[in-house]
Amino acid sequence: MPDKVSDVVTAVERSEGCEVHAHEEGRIVVTVEDTETKRASEIIMDMHQIPGVITVALTYHHFESIGADASSSQTL
């Protein structure tokens, strides 16, 4: 709903773990990261409840291990 973009952007920016990068013609580009209390997938599902949001689509997913698993990487 292009007429609601400003309200949607504000709501997304207020959400912990979210960062708006761009918006044009009713489409918004957002980065969502896990927080201490919610996984990114839960935050994405919550976005469906923002008034003015018709759909949310995951277009890219990146995951890196943190902790012991990350330190076990080998350099070739």
Helices and strands as residue ranges (DSSP letters): G 2-4, H 5-14, E 18-24, E 27-32, H 40-47, H 68-71
